Amino acid sequence: MRQGPLAGRYPAVAAMVMFALIPYLALSAALNPLVPILSHQLHVSLQTLSLGSGLGNAAYATGTVLAVQFAQHLPQRRMLVGYAVLLVIGSLLEASAQNAGMFLAGHVIQGLCTSLLLIGAVPPLALGFPQDKLRDTAVIMNICIFGAVALGPLVGGIQAQAHAWRPLFWVVAGISVMALILAVLTFEDSPAANPDSRRDLPAIGLAATGCVAAFFGASELTSHPFLSGETIAPLIGGLLLIVILLVYQCTAKSPLLTIKSMLTSSIPVAGIVVALFAAAASVSATALTVTVLAPHYSAAHIGLLYLPEVGGAIVSAVALGMVIQRRAIHYLPLFGMFTLAAGIAVFRISVPSSQALTLVGSGLTGIGLGATVAPALFVAGFSLPSANLQRVFAIVELMRAVAAFMIAPIFAHFAVTAVRGNLDSGTGIALWIGLGIAVGGALLGVTIYALSGARPQKPDLDAFLQGLAPAWHSPPLLARIRTTVAAQAAAPVAIATATSHLSNRAVQPAPAVGPEGAAGPGPVLIAYDGSELAASAIEQAGGQLQAGREALVLCVWQPVDVGFIPVNGSHFDADQATEIHKAAEETAAHGASLAANAGFSARQLTIEAAPSWKGIVQAAEQNNASLIVIGSHRHNGFTGRLPGSVAAAVVTHAKTPVMIVHQGN
C-alpha cells in the first residue's frame, strides 16, 4: 500500500495520537454535570446512564488486551486506520443520538477504540523516532491522558451552563475526524508483529467478561446497595476473573501479555503499584469533592475551581520530559504520590472545601496524578526490552482503568451511605481513606525498591531503543530477602560440603554428558569477580585439577551494584549497562588469562544476573559444567567454617559439584 504524504513526520504522527486519545477521555470526565440534561432530553434514567458509562470504561479496559492480540496477527498501521474509523462512527452515533441505545452504543465504541489507539499508536511513537523525540512523546502522552481528564469538569460545566450537550459532542466528533484524517496522511504500512503466535482467545474472554462484570457491578451502585446481588456478585466475580487472567498469563507457555516478567521484577512491580494507588486515590478524591460542592456552586463555577488541575497536569508533563533521560525519573512518581496526598489533605481540611482550598487542592492533585501514572508506566516499560513496551502499556492501562474508573463509584457510594443523611461527613471519611491509599502506595513502592536491592539508575536509552537490552537493570522482586533466606538455608549444607571440599583439597567431578551424548568431563566453571580471592581460587584449582582441562571463567555483572572489581581500576558509569558489560568482559578476559597461566584451556564468559549466585548456577547449567570453582571469604568466630553468602547460595542451588576456596588457603 502507498505511504501517506506525512508518513514518518513526527509532528503529524504526534497530533494524530493526541486527537485520537482526547475525545473519550475528555468526555468521560465531562459527563457528570451533563447527566441531568442527557437524562431529560434522551428520556433515559440515571441508572442507565451510569451503566453506559461503566460499559464504556469496560470497553476501554478490554481494548488494551485486544490491541495486543490484533498487533500480533494483523498489519498494525492498517488496523490503526480501522480503529480511527470506528472512533469516528462511535463519536457520530453519540453526538446524533436520538435515544439511549444510540448514545450508549456510541460511548462504548469510543471507549474501545480509544484504548485500541492508545496501545496501537503510542509505543510506535515512542520507539519509531530518534531518542530526542522520546521526551516529546512522554509529554504528549501525559497531557493527552491526564490533561484531557482534568479539563473535563470545566468543559462539561460550561456546556451544562448552556443547558445543552450536543455542541460539545459534535466538537468531539470533529476531533475524531481529524484523528482519522491524520491516520491516513501518516500511514506507513507495517507487518504484523508475530503472525505465527497463537490466538489467545481465553485471555481475551477473561478480560472482556471480567471487565464487563466488574464495571456493571460498580455502575449498579447508583440505585442499589453495595451488598445487593445486582452489585456485589458481578463486582466480585469480575475482579476474580481479572485475577484469573493475570494468573493464567503468568503460567501460560506463550502468554499474550508479559505478566510474569513484570510481576517477578522489582522496578515494574513498584511502578504498577504506584500507578494503581495513584489512580484510585486521585480520581476518587476529585469525584467526591465535586459532588459535595455541587449544591453550592454552578457546574461552570466548579469547573473553574478545578482548572488548576489542568495546570498541574501540564507542569508534571513538562517535568516528565525533563527527567525521562535521567536518574531522577525514579523519584518523580514518589514526589507525585506525596503531592497527591498533600492535595487530598487540603481537600480534607474543610468539607466542602472553600474556593481557596479547592484551587490549591486541585492544583496539587493535578501535579500528583500527572507525576505518578505516566512516569511509573515509563519506569516499568524501561525495565524490559523495548519489544515488550506495547504489552507493558497494555498491562498498566488495564489495571489502571480498573483502579481508577471502578473504585470511584464505590467511593462515591460509600460517601453517601457511610453517615446516613450527611454527605459531607461521609465524604470526609472517604477522603481519609484516599489519603491513606496515596501515602501507602508511596511507602509500598519505596519498600519494594529497598527489599529488592533496586537503585535509581540513568536509563540507557540507546540500548533500549535499539532493542539490545532494557534501559536499566531491575533486580528480581524481593531479591534481598531471597538471598538472605537462601544463605541461611544453605548454612547446614554448606558446613558439610565446604568442609569436605577443603579437607580433600580437591573434588572429583561427576561425568557430564557431552553434546553428542557421550560421557565425558564438562568444563570447569570458575567464578571470577576481579578480586585477589578469585585469582587465588583459580590458582588453587589449577594446582589440583588435571592440566589442560577446559575452563569457563565467568564474570557476573549487574547495573548499579556492578558485582565485580574492574581490571586496572578502570572507571565507568555504573548506571549504563553497556559500559558495565564492557568492563565485565575485560574482567572475565583477565580471569581467563590467569586460568591459562594456571594450566587450563580457558575462555571468558559474562552474564547479567542478580543476585550473583543465580548467574553462576545458570551459567553452570547452560554450559553443562562438571565443577564450579568459587572463592569465599571466611567469617569470624563460630561461623568461621561457613562459606560467604554467595558461595553458600551456590552450594544450595547448584546441581553441579562445587569447589570452595576460602580466603587465606
C-alpha positions as semicolon CSV with decimal commas, in nm:
position;residue;x (nm);y (nm);z (nm)
1;M;0,000;0,000;0,000
2;R;0,112;0,358;-0,065
3;Q;0,252;0,567;0,216
4;G;0,072;0,877;0,330
5;P;0,226;1,214;0,240
6;L;0,304;1,282;0,608
7;A;0,443;0,936;0,689
8;G;0,743;0,946;0,918
9;R;0,687;1,308;1,023
10;Y;0,683;1,328;1,398
11;P;0,457;1,637;1,444
12;A;0,183;1,483;1,229
13;V;0,201;1,142;1,398
14;A;0,203;1,304;1,743
15;A;-0,101;1,516;1,651
16;M;-0,282;1,203;1,533
17;V;-0,220;1,040;1,872
18;M;-0,347;1,349;2,056
19;F;-0,666;1,374;1,851
20;A;-0,726;1,001;1,895
21;L;-0,699;0,999;2,275
22;I;-0,869;1,324;2,371
23;P;-1,236;1,258;2,270
24;Y;-1,327;0,972;2,502
25;L;-1,103;1,072;2,792
26;A;-1,229;1,432;2,796
27;L;-1,594;1,333;2,753
28;S;-1,577;1,074;3,032
29;A;-1,466;1,346;3,274
30;A;-1,717;1,598;3,136
31;L;-2,026;1,376;3,160
32;N;-2,109;1,429;3,527
33;P;-2,255;1,784;3,501
34;L;-2,433;1,686;3,177
35;V;-2,613;1,383;3,321
36;P;-2,938;1,565;3,418
37;I;-2,962;1,722;3,070
38;L;-2,890;1,392;2,895
39;S;-3,143;1,214;3,114
40;H;-3,414;1,467;3,031
41;Q;-3,355;1,502;2,657
42;L;-3,290;1,134;2,581
43;H;-3,559;1,011;2,822
44;V;-3,318;0,780;2,999
45;S;-3,277;0,704;3,368
46;L;-2,972;0,796;3,574
47;Q;-2,907;0,426;3,631
48;T;-2,898;0,360;3,255
49;L;-2,653;0,646;3,202
50;S;-2,437;0,509;3,484
51;L;-2,445;0,167;3,319
52;G;-2,343;0,319;2,985
53;S;-2,051;0,496;3,149
54;G;-1,945;0,172;3,318
55;L;-1,966;-0,028;2,996
56;G;-1,762;0,238;2,816
57;N;-1,491;0,201;3,080
58;A;-1,512;-0,178;3,050
59;A;-1,464;-0,149;2,673
60;Y;-1,161;0,076;2,730
61;A;-1,004;-0,177;2,967
62;T;-1,079;-0,472;2,737
63;G;-0,937;-0,288;2,438
64;T;-0,591;-0,287;2,594
65;V;-0,577;-0,668;2,563
66;L;-0,744;-0,677;2,221
67;A;-0,490;-0,427;2,084
68;V;-0,200;-0,657;2,174
69;Q;-0,369;-0,959;2,014
70;F;-0,454;-0,770;1,695
71;A;-0,097;-0,636;1,670
72;Q;0,041;-0,991;1,670
73;H;-0,163;-1,112;1,373
74;L;-0,273;-0,811;1,167
75;P;-0,088;-0,524;0,992
76;Q;-0,062;-0,267;1,270
77;R;-0,090;0,058;1,078
78;R;-0,385;-0,067;0,874
79;M;-0,556;-0,160;1,198
80;L;-0,481;0,189;1,330
81;V;-0,677;0,339;1,042
82;G;-0,959;0,093;1,116
83;Y;-0,963;0,195;1,482
84;A;-0,985;0,562;1,381
85;V;-1,280;0,485;1,150
86;L;-1,464;0,314;1,436
87;L;-1,382;0,608;1,666
88;V;-1,549;0,844;1,418
89;I;-1,853;0,616;1,394
90;G;-1,885;0,600;1,772
91;S;-1,846;0,977;1,808
92;L;-2,110;1,045;1,540
93;L;-2,352;0,799;1,700
94;E;-2,309;0,969;2,036
95;A;-2,344;1,324;1,903
96;S;-2,653;1,247;1,691
97;A;-2,817;1,010;1,942
98;Q;-3,196;1,017;1,941
99;N;-3,234;0,762;2,216
100;A;-3,043;0,587;2,490
101;G;-2,938;0,296;2,267
102;M;-2,761;0,517;2,014
103;F;-2,589;0,720;2,284
104;L;-2,466;0,421;2,485
105;A;-2,352;0,232;2,174
106;G;-2,150;0,532;2,061
107;H;-1,995;0,575;2,405
108;V;-1,891;0,209;2,428
109;I;-1,737;0,220;2,077
110;Q;-1,549;0,534;2,176
111;G;-1,408;0,367;2,487
112;L;-1,299;0,055;2,297
113;C;-1,134;0,246;2,012
114;T;-0,953;0,487;2,244
115;S;-0,762;0,207;2,416
116;L;-0,702;0,031;2,083
117;L;-0,549;0,353;1,951
118;L;-0,351;0,415;2,270
119;I;-0,187;0,071;2,272
120;G;-0,154;0,064;1,894
121;A;-0,010;0,412;1,839
122;V;0,186;0,528;2,145
123;P;0,457;0,254;2,159
124;P;0,549;0,307;1,788
125;L;0,555;0,682;1,854
126;A;0,800;0,623;2,139
127;L;1,019;0,368;1,959
128;G;0,993;0,465;1,593
129;F;1,161;0,803;1,614
130;P;1,505;0,925;1,731
131;Q;1,585;0,932;2,101
132;D;1,543;1,308;2,130
133;K;1,173;1,267;2,043
134;L;1,108;1,036;2,338
135;R;1,083;1,334;2,570
136;D;0,817;1,493;2,349
137;T;0,627;1,165;2,336
138;A;0,621;1,140;2,716
139;V;0,492;1,498;2,747
140;I;0,224;1,445;2,481
141;M;0,105;1,121;2,637
142;N;0,083;1,276;2,983
143;I;-0,110;1,580;2,862
144;C;-0,345;1,373;2,644
145;I;-0,439;1,127;2,915
146;F;-0,437;1,339;3,230
147;G;-0,472;1,689;3,089
148;A;-0,783;1,585;2,898
149;V;-0,930;1,420;3,207
150;A;-0,851;1,726;3,420
151;L;-1,010;1,959;3,164
152;G;-1,331;1,755;3,154
153;P;-1,514;1,914;3,452
154;L;-1,461;2,267;3,315
155;V;-1,571;2,177;2,962
156;G;-1,872;1,985;3,092
157;G;-1,963;2,264;3,333
158;I;-1,955;2,531;3,063
159;Q;-2,169;2,316;2,835
160;A;-2,415;2,240;3,115
161;Q;-2,445;2,613;3,186
162;A;-2,583;2,649;2,833
163;H;-2,841;2,375;2,906
164;A;-2,724;2,172;2,607
165;W;-2,497;1,880;2,537
166;R;-2,481;1,822;2,161
167;P;-2,241;2,109;2,073
168;L;-1,968;1,955;2,287
169;F;-2,024;1,611;2,138
170;W;-2,013;1,746;1,782
171;V;-1,683;1,916;1,860
172;V;-1,552;1,585;1,988
173;A;-1,676;1,413;1,671
174;G;-1,485;1,671;1,469
175;I;-1,167;1,593;1,665
176;S;-1,222;1,224;1,589
177;V;-1,247;1,302;1,218
178;M;-0,916;1,491;1,242
179;A;-0,760;1,182;1,401
180;L;-0,882;0,969;1,109
181;I;-0,750;1,215;0,850
182;L;-0,408;1,222;1,017
183;A;-0,406;0,841;1,048
184;V;-0,446;0,823;0,668
185;L;-0,196;1,102;0,594
186;T;0,069;0,947;0,819
187;F;0,001;0,592;0,702
188;E;0,312;0,379;0,674
189;D;0,241;0,011;0,622
190;S;0,394;-0,230;0,874
191;P;0,356;-0,607;0,911
192;A;0,204;-0,799;1,198
193;A;0,436;-0,839;1,494
194;N;0,417;-1,219;1,519
195;P;0,164;-1,380;1,283
196;D;0,274;-1,731;1,382
197;S;0,185;-1,681;1,750
198;R;-0,125;-1,848;1,883
199;R;-0,452;-1,663;1,922
200;D;-0,510;-1,634;2,294
201;L;-0,890;-1,642;2,300
202;P;-0,906;-1,742;2,669
203;A;-0,715;-1,426;2,765
204;I;-0,947;-1,207;2,560
205;G;-1,253;-1,383;2,701
206;L;-1,135;-1,344;3,060
207;A;-1,050;-0,977;3,008
208;A;-1,381;-0,894;2,838
209;T;-1,603;-1,091;3,077
210;G;-1,417;-0,975;3,386
211;C;-1,418;-0,607;3,292
212;V;-1,783;-0,603;3,183
213;A;-1,895;-0,781;3,500
214;A;-1,687;-0,566;3,735
215;F;-1,788;-0,234;3,580
216;F;-2,150;-0,346;3,557
217;G;-2,150;-0,415;3,931
218;A;-1,988;-0,079;4,008
219;S;-2,239;0,109;3,792
220;E;-2,531;-0,056;3,972
221;L;-2,431;0,132;4,288
222;T;-2,628;0,427;4,151
223;S;-2,954;0,261;4,252
224;H;-2,862;-0,047;4,458
225;P;-2,695;-0,112;4,793
226;F;-2,336;-0,235;4,787
227;L;-2,425;-0,580;4,922
228;S;-2,719;-0,637;4,689
229;G;-2,698;-0,922;4,438
230;E;-2,706;-0,685;4,141
231;T;-2,391;-0,514;4,270
232;I;-2,168;-0,740;4,476
233;A;-2,197;-1,058;4,266
234;P;-2,081;-0,913;3,930
235;L;-1,831;-0,684;4,103
236;I;-1,652;-0,961;4,293
237;G;-1,696;-1,209;4,009
238;G;-1,546;-0,967;3,757
239;L;-1,247;-0,888;3,976
240;L;-1,192;-1,259;4,029
241;L;-1,188;-1,317;3,653
242;I;-0,930;-1,041;3,610
243;V;-0,713;-1,207;3,876
244;I;-0,754;-1,540;3,694
245;L;-0,643;-1,365;3,374
246;L;-0,324;-1,245;3,543
247;V;-0,250;-1,590;3,689
248;Y;-0,324;-1,759;3,355
249;Q;-0,087;-1,527;3,171
250;C;0,183;-1,587;3,434
251;T;0,166;-1,963;3,386
252;A;0,100;-1,986;3,011
253;K;0,382;-2,114;2,790
254;S;0,320;-1,850;2,523
255;P;0,136;-1,570;2,704
256;L;-0,024;-1,279;2,523
257;L;0,082;-1,038;2,798
258;T;0,423;-1,022;2,966
259;I;0,274;-1,057;3,313
260;K;0,532;-1,296;3,459
261;S;0,839;-1,097;3,357
262;M;0,680;-0,784;3,502
263;L;0,548;-0,924;3,827
264;T;0,875;-1,103;3,912
265;S;1,090;-0,793;3,856
266;S;1,117;-0,527;4,125
267;I;1,103;-0,197;3,935
268;P;0,800;-0,285;3,717
269;V;0,609;-0,406;4,024
270;A;0,687;-0,082;4,208
271;G;0,574;0,116;3,904
272;I;0,245;-0,073;3,877
273;V;0,177;-0,032;4,249
274;V;0,233;0,343;4,233
275;A;0,018;0,380;3,920
276;L;-0,274;0,184;4,068
277;F;-0,269;0,354;4,405
278;A;-0,238;0,699;4,248
279;A;-0,523;0,636;4,003
280;A;-0,753;0,508;4,277
281;A;-0,678;0,794;4,518
282;S;-0,685;1,084;4,271
283;V;-0,996;1,001;4,068
284;S;-1,191;0,920;4,383
285;A;-1,083;1,242;4,554
286;T;-1,187;1,456;4,257
287;A;-1,524;1,284;4,218
288;L;-1,600;1,312;4,589
289;T;-1,512;1,680;4,627
290;V;-1,701;1,780;4,312
291;T;-2,012;1,607;4,449
292;V;-2,011;1,796;4,779
293;L;-1,951;2,129;4,601
294;A;-2,241;2,079;4,357
295;P;-2,515;2,221;4,588
296;H;-2,311;2,540;4,647
297;Y;-2,185;2,643;4,302
298;S;-2,288;2,613;3,938
299;A;-2,130;2,349;3,718
300;A;-1,924;2,607;3,530
301;H;-1,803;2,762;3,856
302;I;-1,693;2,420;3,985
303;G;-1,513;2,360;3,656
304;L;-1,318;2,682;3,704
305;L;-1,228;2,583;4,061
306;Y;-1,072;2,264;3,922
307;L;-0,887;2,440;3,641
308;P;-0,557;2,432;3,840
309;E;-0,572;2,055;3,798
310;V;-0,510;2,109;3,426
311;G;-0,215;2,334;3,506
312;G;-0,080;2,072;3,744
313;A;-0,105;1,805;3,476
314;I;0,086;2,026;3,231
315;V;0,356;2,104;3,490
316;S;0,405;1,734;3,567
317;A;0,412;1,652;3,194
318;V;0,693;1,902;3,141
319;A;0,873;1,761;3,446
320;L;0,848;1,410;3,299
321;G;1,002;1,534;2,976
322;M;1,290;1,687;3,171
323;V;1,376;1,374;3,372
324;I;1,290;1,091;3,134
325;Q;1,656;1,054;3,033
326;R;1,789;1,095;3,387
327;R;1,810;0,902;3,710
328;A;1,551;1,143;3,857
329;I;1,270;0,966;3,669
330;H;1,267;0,711;3,953
331;Y;1,197;0,987;4,206
332;L;0,922;1,164;4,011
333;P;0,647;0,908;4,092
334;L;0,742;0,924;4,462
335;F;0,720;1,304;4,455
336;G;0,387;1,273;4,277
337;M;0,242;1,039;4,539
338;F;0,324;1,273;4,825
339;T;0,197;1,572;4,625
340;L;-0,125;1,382;4,563
341;A;-0,151;1,304;4,934
342;A;-0,098;1,673;5,011
343;G;-0,379;1,767;4,772
344;I;-0,621;1,522;4,934
345;A;-0,519;1,653;5,277
346;V;-0,602;2,009;5,164
347;F;-0,945;1,894;5,047
348;R;-0,994;1,725;5,385
349;I;-0,931;2,045;5,585
350;S;-1,288;2,152;5,525
351;V;-1,569;1,951;5,364
352;P;-1,697;2,105;5,146
353;S;-1,378;2,299;5,076
354;S;-1,365;2,674;5,041
355;Q;-1,284;2,816;4,699
356;A;-0,924;2,886;4,800
357;L;-0,872;2,535;4,936
358;T;-1,031;2,384;4,626
359;L;-0,797;2,577;4,398
360;V;-0,493;2,464;4,597
361;G;-0,614;2,107;4,638
362;S;-0,699;2,064;4,270
363;G;-0,360;2,201;4,165
364;L;-0,177;1,960;4,394
365;T;-0,382;1,659;4,283
366;G;-0,321;1,753;3,918
367;I;0,053;1,759;3,975
368;G;0,034;1,441;4,179
369;L;-0,162;1,240;3,923
370;G;0,045;1,357;3,629
371;A;0,370;1,288;3,813
372;T;0,278;0,932;3,908
373;V;0,092;0,727;3,649
374;A;0,273;0,815;3,324
375;P;0,621;0,826;3,483
376;A;0,553;0,494;3,657
377;L;0,444;0,350;3,323
378;F;0,772;0,450;3,159
379;V;0,970;0,325;3,461
380;A;0,803;-0,014;3,420
381;G;0,848;-0,012;3,043
382;F;1,219;0,072;3,060
383;S;1,275;-0,233;3,282
384;L;1,201;-0,478;3,000
385;P;1,328;-0,497;2,641
386;S;1,169;-0,238;2,413
387;A;0,994;-0,514;2,215
388;N;0,767;-0,559;2,520
389;L;0,670;-0,191;2,550
390;Q;0,330;-0,238;2,388
391;R;0,247;-0,522;2,627
392;V;0,371;-0,322;2,927
393;F;0,148;-0,029;2,833
394;A;-0,145;-0,267;2,790
395;I;-0,099;-0,427;3,131
396;V;-0,060;-0,097;3,314
397;E;-0,357;0,063;3,138
398;L;-0,578;-0,240;3,202
399;M;-0,502;-0,231;3,573
400;R;-0,514;0,150;3,592
401;A;-0,858;0,156;3,429
402;V;-0,989;-0,091;3,684
403;A;-0,837;0,104;3,973
404;A;-0,946;0,448;3,855
405;F;-1,287;0,406;3,696
406;M;-1,426;0,126;3,911
407;I;-1,316;0,246;4,253
408;A;-1,456;0,599;4,204
409;P;-1,825;0,491;4,212
410;I;-1,751;0,268;4,510
411;F;-1,604;0,563;4,699
412;A;-1,898;0,782;4,596
413;H;-2,143;0,522;4,722
414;F;-1,950;0,494;5,048
415;A;-1,961;0,872;5,096
416;V;-2,338;0,873;5,057
417;T;-2,408;0,574;5,282
418;A;-2,131;0,589;5,547
419;V;-2,311;0,852;5,754
420;R;-2,680;0,850;5,674
421;G;-2,814;1,188;5,577
422;N;-2,473;1,356;5,596
423;L;-2,286;1,352;5,266
424;D;-2,017;1,586;5,398
425;S;-1,922;1,355;5,685
426;G;-1,919;1,050;5,461
427;T;-1,701;1,233;5,209
428;G;-1,460;1,331;5,486
429;I;-1,418;0,967;5,586
430;A;-1,370;0,862;5,223
431;L;-1,104;1,133;5,179
432;W;-0,914;0,994;5,478
433;I;-0,918;0,656;5,303
434;G;-0,793;0,815;4,981
435;L;-0,514;0,988;5,174
436;G;-0,414;0,654;5,323
437;I;-0,410;0,496;4,975
438;A;-0,178;0,769;4,842
439;V;0,066;0,750;5,134
440;G;0,050;0,371;5,144
441;G;0,125;0,347;4,773
442;A;0,432;0,568;4,810
443;L;0,566;0,370;5,106
444;L;0,497;0,036;4,936
445;G;0,685;0,145;4,625
446;V;0,988;0,251;4,831
447;T;0,973;-0,075;5,027
448;I;0,976;-0,282;4,708
449;Y;1,287;-0,097;4,589
450;A;1,460;-0,143;4,925
451;L;1,382;-0,514;4,971
452;S;1,475;-0,593;4,612
453;G;1,805;-0,405;4,606
454;A;1,679;-0,180;4,325
455;R;1,855;0,152;4,277
456;P;1,761;0,461;4,075
457;Q;1,959;0,443;3,752
458;K;2,005;0,661;3,449
459;P;1,829;0,485;3,159
460;D;2,048;0,353;2,880
461;L;1,811;0,467;2,607
462;D;2,050;0,385;2,324
463;A;2,049;0,015;2,413
464;F;1,676;0,024;2,490
465;L;1,564;0,189;2,165
466;Q;1,792;-0,037;1,961
467;G;1,632;-0,341;2,124
468;L;1,962;-0,460;2,270
469;A;1,865;-0,457;2,637
470;P;1,634;-0,297;2,894
471;A;1,714;0,064;2,977
472;W;1,837;-0,043;3,321
473;H;1,876;-0,341;3,546
474;S;1,575;-0,440;3,753
475;P;1,662;-0,692;4,028
476;P;1,423;-0,982;4,092
477;L;1,134;-0,893;4,319
478;L;1,241;-0,905;4,688
479;A;1,589;-1,021;4,582
480;R;1,750;-0,918;4,911
481;I;1,508;-1,125;5,117
482;R;1,551;-1,423;4,884
483;T;1,930;-1,401;4,905
484;T;1,924;-1,382;5,285
485;V;1,686;-1,676;5,316
486;A;1,888;-1,878;5,065
487;A;2,211;-1,812;5,255
488;Q;2,054;-1,909;5,587
489;A;1,904;-2,225;5,438
490;A;2,239;-2,310;5,283
491;A;2,433;-2,293;5,610
492;P;2,383;-2,654;5,733
493;V;2,455;-2,797;5,388
494;A;2,745;-2,561;5,329
495;I;2,925;-2,663;5,651
496;A;2,945;-3,026;5,544
497;T;3,007;-2,956;5,178
498;A;3,270;-2,688;5,228
499;T;3,449;-2,892;5,497
500;S;3,463;-3,191;5,265
501;H;3,599;-2,978;4,984
502;L;3,868;-2,823;5,199
503;S;3,978;-3,141;5,372
504;N;4,015;-3,330;5,047
505;R;4,165;-3,021;4,876
506;A;4,015;-3,150;4,553
507;V;3,686;-3,267;4,410
508;Q;3,648;-3,544;4,157
509;P;3,382;-3,404;3,923
510;A;3,099;-3,623;3,809
511;P;3,096;-3,717;3,442
512;A;2,886;-3,498;3,222
513;V;2,703;-3,576;2,903
514;G;2,854;-3,403;2,604
515;P;2,666;-3,260;2,313
516;E;2,680;-3,589;2,121
517;G;2,554;-3,784;2,419
518;A;2,890;-3,936;2,509
519;A;3,002;-3,933;2,868
520;G;3,296;-3,709;2,947
521;P;3,405;-3,428;3,178
522;G;3,234;-3,095;3,113
523;P;3,415;-2,765;3,152
524;V;3,515;-2,621;3,488
525;L;3,319;-2,303;3,562
526;I;3,532;-2,056;3,760
527;A;3,353;-1,758;3,917
528;Y;3,581;-1,456;3,882
529;D;3,500;-1,108;4,012
530;G;3,841;-0,945;3,974
531;S;3,936;-0,986;4,341
532;E;4,257;-1,138;4,481
533;L;4,046;-1,413;4,638
534;A;3,901;-1,509;4,298
535;A;4,252;-1,509;4,147
536;S;4,370;-1,734;4,432
537;A;4,080;-1,971;4,364
538;I;4,194;-2,002;4,000
539;E;4,550;-2,079;4,114
540;Q;4,434;-2,337;4,371
541;A;4,207;-2,509;4,118
542;G;4,486;-2,519;3,861
543;G;4,711;-2,696;4,109
544;Q;4,453;-2,961;4,196
545;L;4,282;-3,039;3,865
546;Q;4,421;-3,206;3,556
547;A;4,626;-2,978;3,331
548;G;4,459;-2,882;3,007
549;R;4,104;-2,903;3,146
550;E;3,859;-2,677;2,968
551;A;3,757;-2,383;3,188
552;L;3,498;-2,110;3,156
553;V;3,592;-1,800;3,356
554;L;3,265;-1,629;3,444
555;C;3,212;-1,267;3,548
556;V;2,859;-1,194;3,677
557;W;2,752;-0,832;3,645
558;Q;2,455;-0,608;3,711
559;P;2,398;-0,234;3,668
560;V;2,449;-0,002;3,967
561;D;2,572;-0,271;4,208
562;V;2,815;-0,387;3,931
563;G;2,912;-0,714;4,110
564;F;3,284;-0,723;4,023
565;I;3,611;-0,529;4,052
566;P;3,715;-0,384;3,714
567;V;4,069;-0,464;3,600
568;N;4,332;-0,191;3,611
569;G;4,096;0,025;3,818
570;S;3,913;0,139;3,505
571;H;3,625;0,382;3,556
572;F;3,279;0,365;3,401
573;D;2,923;0,488;3,458
574;A;2,754;0,235;3,687
575;D;2,414;0,344;3,555
576;Q;2,497;0,247;3,196
577;A;2,451;-0,123;3,130
578;T;2,658;-0,117;2,811
579;E;2,962;0,027;2,992
580;I;2,933;-0,224;3,277
581;H;2,900;-0,512;3,031
582;K;3,216;-0,399;2,851
583;A;3,405;-0,377;3,182
584;A;3,277;-0,722;3,281
585;E;3,409;-0,867;2,956
586;E;3,751;-0,713;3,026
587;T;3,746;-0,859;3,377
588;A;3,646;-1,203;3,250
589;A;3,922;-1,186;2,988
590;H;4,174;-1,108;3,261
591;G;4,048;-1,404;3,462
592;A;4,075;-1,627;3,156
593;S;4,441;-1,528;3,115
594;L;4,504;-1,619;3,479
595;A;4,336;-1,955;3,423
596;A;4,550;-2,019;3,113
597;N;4,861;-1,947;3,319
598;A;4,733;-2,196;3,579
599;G;4,718;-2,475;3,319
600;F;4,357;-2,451;3,197
601;S;4,234;-2,427;2,842
602;A;4,033;-2,118;2,928
603;R;3,783;-1,888;2,767
604;Q;3,583;-1,598;2,909
605;L;3,211;-1,570;2,980
606;T;2,989;-1,291;3,117
607;I;2,630;-1,298;3,232
608;E;2,393;-1,035;3,372
609;A;2,218;-1,162;3,684
610;A;2,112;-1,059;4,031
611;P;2,184;-1,191;4,282
612;S;2,524;-1,317;4,163
613;W;2,473;-1,678;4,268
614;K;2,186;-1,713;4,023
615;G;2,413;-1,617;3,736
616;I;2,674;-1,873;3,845
617;V;2,418;-2,154;3,875
618;Q;2,254;-2,060;3,546
619;A;2,585;-2,049;3,359
620;A;2,685;-2,388;3,501
621;E;2,360;-2,546;3,382
622;Q;2,368;-2,383;3,039
623;N;2,729;-2,489;2,973
624;N;2,698;-2,840;3,124
625;A;2,979;-2,766;3,371
626;S;3,120;-3,057;3,568
627;L;3,257;-2,841;3,851
628;I;3,208;-2,491;3,989
629;V;3,508;-2,319;4,148
630;I;3,438;-2,020;4,371
631;G;3,633;-1,824;4,630
632;S;3,476;-1,741;4,966
633;H;3,561;-1,505;5,250
634;R;3,588;-1,662;5,594
635;H;3,368;-1,541;5,878
636;N;3,493;-1,493;6,232
637;G;3,409;-1,690;6,546
638;F;3,165;-1,980;6,539
639;T;3,068;-1,911;6,178
640;G;3,429;-1,933;6,063
641;R;3,365;-2,263;5,885
642;L;3,073;-2,121;5,688
643;P;3,126;-2,001;5,330
644;G;3,015;-1,649;5,235
645;S;2,657;-1,583;5,130
646;V;2,722;-1,611;4,753
647;A;2,917;-1,936;4,784
648;A;2,660;-2,075;5,026
649;A;2,374;-1,998;4,789
650;V;2,563;-2,160;4,500
651;V;2,618;-2,477;4,707
652;T;2,248;-2,489;4,792
653;H;2,106;-2,433;4,446
654;A;2,364;-2,581;4,208
655;K;2,324;-2,936;4,078
656;T;2,693;-2,926;3,986
657;P;2,969;-3,012;4,243
658;V;3,122;-2,702;4,398
659;M;3,484;-2,644;4,499
660;I;3,515;-2,363;4,754
661;V;3,850;-2,195;4,817
662;H;3,846;-1,998;5,142
663;Q;4,035;-1,678;5,199
664;G;4,387;-1,748;5,334
665;N;4,410;-2,106;5,198
